[in-house]
Each structure stands twice: as structure tokens, then as C-alpha cells.
Amino acid sequence: MRVIVIGGGVIGLAVGWRCAQRGTDVTVIDPEPGGKASGVAAGLLPPSGDMLLGRPEFARLVLHSRALYPAFAAEVAQAAGTSVGFLRNGILDVAYDAQAAQGLERLRQMADDFGIDYRMLSPEDCRRLEPRLAPEAYVGMLSPADGSIDPRMLTRGLLAALHNAGGRVVRERAEQVMLDDATPAVRLSGGEVLRGDRLVLAAGPWTHLLPGLPAGLVPEIRPYKGHVVRLHGEAVVGHTVRGSYGDRSVYIAPRADGELAIGATYEDAGYDEQVLADGVADLLERVRRIVPSTARLRFVGAAAGLRPGSPDGLPILGVTAREDVLLATGHYRVGIQLTPATAEAMAEAVVTGELPQIASPFSAARFAATPA
Ligand SMILES: Cc1cc2nc3c(=O)[nH]c(=O)nc-3n(C[C@H](O)[C@H](O)[C@H](O)COP(=O)(O)OP(=O)(O)OC[C@H]3O[C@@H](n4cnc5c(N)ncnc54)[C@H](O)[C@@H]3O)c2cc1C
């Protein structure tokens, strides 16, 4: 079976790799694999978050992916022969006022509901765990089994793993999707036409804009911009930290090499991917509020990316109204967290036409409209 994947972010690459492992002939098309949101994300892998509230099926999918992560990361690292920067250093949530403490209470309830291991912490406990935290914490919560991954290392690992499993990456743009014949085809920016038995669309917020798609086959995927800042220097925190005050929050993901990824802003700014001074200043101010000594760290860089948001904010997976065209997009704020579960589910859907049960609530069929 020939599988063409358009989009080489973490989602397209991981889906391609898992499909190649199942004996299919995989080609991933992307002019800059890992160059969009997947190369920008901080890579937090939290067990819970506000977007899971009241969405038990989504929470189950996220927790399934979380459970897959340690073996997935080890397998990519082994297949690629390189580390993917997976760290289980514990996630420490710290609330700095009463409003933020209410948010933490919601996370605590969610952890109870889903049997997630956690410990509530007094302000003194927080400072004992992380002495550089600003002193006026209200309350903290530690999820000891969680942490982060470096999405750029993961992308590089997935590229190598895909290559070693026999897949190929074509560094060109998919210029035109061609669905007039019995099997789908794609015209590349260089003019070549690739034909496959299955076509997986994983082009993030550009998925529905791919030229040649019949109207109604792919729902609109909206871009939600975010900035991330990277600092380097003395290790100011050992845990992955999420700090919040009022309705503002910031997270800090320390990497093994001493870098800190600080995230993330959230903006509804269309397809603008520019790094803006405002976004950078906002993050630096927020992180200084939580860990004042970050002000003395070296500024390495900043990046902005677009989170792919589906109409209901949930991932869109599996076959469309046309059975040989599949979708893997809409991962919004948790695409890194959902990479292992998405790859597993999509490989199943590519090979059998069916999503595994845990992923079936996210089937593309929920947006089915008769293609024009
Ligand atoms: C600031 C920020 C922070 C984030 N933090 C986290 C986090 O801590 N944890 C987490 O789980 N998630 C996080 N996310 C979300 C996560 O990054 C995304 O959900 C995930 O990267 C989406 O991956 P993707 O492969 O679907 O999309 P993308 O990474 O956008 O990849 C899509 C690919 O499609 C390609 N493409 C587009 N058009 C074409 C075409 N015509 N032909 C060929 N290729 C094409 C692009 O070049 C791109 O490489 C964050 C996102 C942002 C922006």
C-alpha cells in the first residue's frame, strides 16, 4: 500500500513512521519538516489542563497518549539513534493568588477523577522543591510522573526513524491535491505527480487550504498563534513548572542541556507567524514574576507558531467522506502530547479504515458534509 502524507510536523512524521512500520510504502511531503508549530512548541506533557474539563473522552485520549509516551520516546530514540529530550522531572503547578488557586483545585479534581498521581503542596513545600520560585505562592501541586519533551529533538528523531523504517521525505510543497481518479494523487511544487493508495492530510492549520480539495471534505482548521522564548544558563528550576496568577500563566520546561523553554502566549491573529516584541516581552514579564532569577539568564531566542484548531477544538482523525483520504489534524494546544496516540490510531485507520475505539470520538465523520 502506498501512503502519501502531506505535512511533516510531529503529527505527519509520527503517522508516517508508524505506517512504515506496518509495511506500507510511505512518502511524507513537506518543504520544511518540523518548521511550523512542531518546531516552536515548548513540549509540556501535563496530565491535565483546563481544555480537558467536561470532556471525558478527550481526557481519556490524552491520558492514553501520556501512558504511551515513555515507550514511544524510547522507541523513537532507539530507531533514530539519538535522544529526543524526553524528561520525566515532575510537573510542579504553583498558584500565586486565590483565583489561580481555584484553577489548581479544578486540576486536582480532574486528577482524582482520572486516578492521576499527585501531591498537594504548601507554599513552604514549593519553595523547598524549587528555592528560586517567587516566595508568595498560595498552593502547589506536583505530578511526579510527568514532564516534557523537546519537540525539535522529537521531530529530528522522527525524521530519522521514518527514514530507517524505509519511508521517504520529499522537501517540496504539495501544490495540488488530485482526487478525480480512482486513487489520490498530489502534484508537488517541482511539478512531479505522486500517486498513492491512501492520502493523509496533516498540514496543521493549512490542511483545509490545500488546493484541489472538494468543498466540505475538510473542515476549517483555524490558526491560534503562540510565542515561546528560550533562555539558557544556570539551572533555575529542576521541575517543569507551571505558574499562574489571576488569569495569567506561564510554563517553564528545562532541557537537559541547560536551556529553558518558556511558553506560551495565545493570540487569535490569523496566519501571522511573526515574532513580535509584545509577545516576547509578555512572556519575559510573566516568567520573571514566577522565577525572578530568570532575568539574569541569557536570551537564546524566540519563536512563534500556529496551533491548529478544529471547529470544536478537538483533533480530527481517520477517514473522510472519501475513504482513501484521511485527516490527522486539529491538535490545537496538545499536539505534542497527543503524538503517540495519534500515530497509533492513524496507522490503524490507514491500514484497516477504522480508528481504534479510544480515538473513534474524534473521527472526521463528525464533520461529514457531502463533498461538492
Ligand atoms: C507556542 C506554542 C506552544 C505549544 N506548546 C505545546 C505544548 O507544550 N504541548 C503540546 O502538546 N502541544 C503544544 N503546542 C501545540 C503543538 O505544537 C501542535 O498541536 C502540534 O505541533 C501540531 O502538529 P502538526 O504536525 O499537526 O502541525 P504543524 O507542526 O503545523 O505541521 C504542519 C506541517 O504541514 C506543512 N505544510 C503546510 N502546507 C503544506 C503543503 N501545501 N505541502 C506540504 N506541507 C505543508 C508545514 O510546513 C508544517 O510542517 C504548542 C503550540 C504552540 C504554537
The ligand as an SDF file (V2000), in Angstrom:
LIG
                    3D

 53 58  0  0  0  0  0  0  0  0999 V2000
    3.5850   28.4300   21.1390 C   0  0  0  0  0  0  0  0  0  0  0  0
    3.0920   27.0080   21.1390 C   0  0  0  0  0  0  0  0  0  0  0  0
    3.2850   26.2170   22.2630 C   0  0  0  0  0  0  0  0  0  0  0  0
    2.8270   24.9040   22.2780 C   0  0  0  0  0  0  0  0  0  0  0  0
    3.0660   24.1320   23.3780 N   0  0  0  0  0  0  0  0  0  0  0  0
    2.6510   22.8470   23.3800 C   0  0  0  0  0  0  0  0  0  0  0  0
    2.9430   22.0040   24.4790 C   0  0  0  0  0  0  0  0  0  0  0  0
    3.6170   22.4390   25.4410 O   0  0  0  0  0  0  0  0  0  0  0  0
    2.4760   20.7160   24.4700 N   0  0  0  0  0  0  0  0  0  0  0  0
    1.7500   20.2310   23.4240 C   0  0  0  0  0  0  0  0  0  0  0  0
    1.3400   19.0620   23.4650 O   0  0  0  0  0  0  0  0  0  0  0  0
    1.4800   20.9990   22.3470 N   0  0  0  0  0  0  0  0  0  0  0  0
    1.9040   22.2940   22.3050 C   0  0  0  0  0  0  0  0  0  0  0  0
    1.6220   23.0870   21.2340 N   0  0  0  0  0  0  0  0  0  0  0  0
    0.7560   22.5610   20.1560 C   0  0  0  0  0  0  0  0  0  0  0  0
    1.5490   21.7330   19.1580 C   0  0  0  0  0  0  0  0  0  0  0  0
    2.7150   22.4280   18.7780 O   0  0  0  0  0  0  0  0  0  0  0  0
    0.6980   21.4590   17.9160 C   0  0  0  0  0  0  0  0  0  0  0  0
   -0.5640   20.9320   18.2840 O   0  0  0  0  0  0  0  0  0  0  0  0
    1.4070   20.4430   17.0160 C   0  0  0  0  0  0  0  0  0  0  0  0
    2.7410   20.8330   16.7620 O   0  0  0  0  0  0  0  0  0  0  0  0
    0.6540   20.2920   15.7010 C   0  0  0  0  0  0  0  0  0  0  0  0
    1.4330   19.4700   14.8670 O   0  0  0  0  0  0  0  0  0  0  0  0
    1.0680   19.2740   13.3480 P   0  0  0  0  0  0  0  0  0  0  0  0
    2.0680   18.3270   12.7950 O   0  0  0  0  0  0  0  0  0  0  0  0
   -0.3730   18.9580   13.2200 O   0  0  0  0  0  0  0  0  0  0  0  0
    1.2010   20.7440   12.7100 O   0  0  0  0  0  0  0  0  0  0  0  0
    2.4780   21.5880   12.2330 P   0  0  0  0  0  0  0  0  0  0  0  0
    3.6260   21.4680   13.1620 O   0  0  0  0  0  0  0  0  0  0  0  0
    1.9540   22.9590   11.9310 O   0  0  0  0  0  0  0  0  0  0  0  0
    2.9050   20.8760   10.8990 O   0  0  0  0  0  0  0  0  0  0  0  0
    2.1750   21.0290    9.7100 C   0  0  0  0  0  0  0  0  0  0  0  0
    3.1690   20.8920    8.5730 C   0  0  0  0  0  0  0  0  0  0  0  0
    2.4480   20.9700    7.3380 O   0  0  0  0  0  0  0  0  0  0  0  0
    3.2970   21.5620    6.3980 C   0  0  0  0  0  0  0  0  0  0  0  0
    2.5240   22.0660    5.2620 N   0  0  0  0  0  0  0  0  0  0  0  0
    1.6070   23.0570    5.2190 C   0  0  0  0  0  0  0  0  0  0  0  0
    1.1560   23.2240    3.9720 N   0  0  0  0  0  0  0  0  0  0  0  0
    1.7860   22.2970    3.1980 C   0  0  0  0  0  0  0  0  0  0  0  0
    1.7670   21.9680    1.8050 C   0  0  0  0  0  0  0  0  0  0  0  0
    0.9810   22.6220    0.9360 N   0  0  0  0  0  0  0  0  0  0  0  0
    2.5760   20.9780    1.3700 N   0  0  0  0  0  0  0  0  0  0  0  0
    3.3660   20.2880    2.2270 C   0  0  0  0  0  0  0  0  0  0  0  0
    3.4410   20.5580    3.5530 N   0  0  0  0  0  0  0  0  0  0  0  0
    2.6600   21.5600    4.0260 C   0  0  0  0  0  0  0  0  0  0  0  0
    4.0110   22.6690    7.1770 C   0  0  0  0  0  0  0  0  0  0  0  0
    5.2520   23.0130    6.5440 O   0  0  0  0  0  0  0  0  0  0  0  0
    4.2020   22.0240    8.5390 C   0  0  0  0  0  0  0  0  0  0  0  0
    5.4950   21.4740    8.7060 O   0  0  0  0  0  0  0  0  0  0  0  0
    2.1110   24.3860   21.1540 C   0  0  0  0  0  0  0  0  0  0  0  0
    1.9690   25.1730   20.0180 C   0  0  0  0  0  0  0  0  0  0  0  0
    2.4430   26.4700   20.0020 C   0  0  0  0  0  0  0  0  0  0  0  0
    2.2970   27.3100   18.7480 C   0  0  0  0  0  0  0  0  0  0  0  0
  1  2  1  0
  2  3  1  0
  2 52  2  0
  3  4  2  0
  4  5  1  0
  4 50  1  0
  5  6  2  0
  6  7  1  0
  6 13  1  0
  7  8  2  0
  7  9  1  0
  9 10  1  0
 10 11  2  0
 10 12  1  0
 12 13  2  0
 13 14  1  0
 14 15  1  0
 14 50  1  0
 15 16  1  0
 16 17  1  0
 16 18  1  0
 18 19  1  0
 18 20  1  0
 20 21  1  0
 20 22  1  0
 22 23  1  0
 23 24  1  0
 24 25  2  0
 24 26  1  0
 24 27  1  0
 27 28  1  0
 28 29  2  0
 28 30  1  0
 28 31  1  0
 31 32  1  0
 32 33  1  0
 33 34  1  0
 33 48  1  0
 34 35  1  0
 35 36  1  0
 35 46  1  0
 36 37  1  0
 36 45  1  0
 37 38  2  0
 38 39  1  0
 39 40  1  0
 39 45  2  0
 40 41  1  0
 40 42  2  0
 42 43  1  0
 43 44  2  0
 44 45  1  0
 46 47  1  0
 46 48  1  0
 48 49  1  0
 50 51  2  0
 51 52  1  0
 52 53  1  0
M  END
$$$$
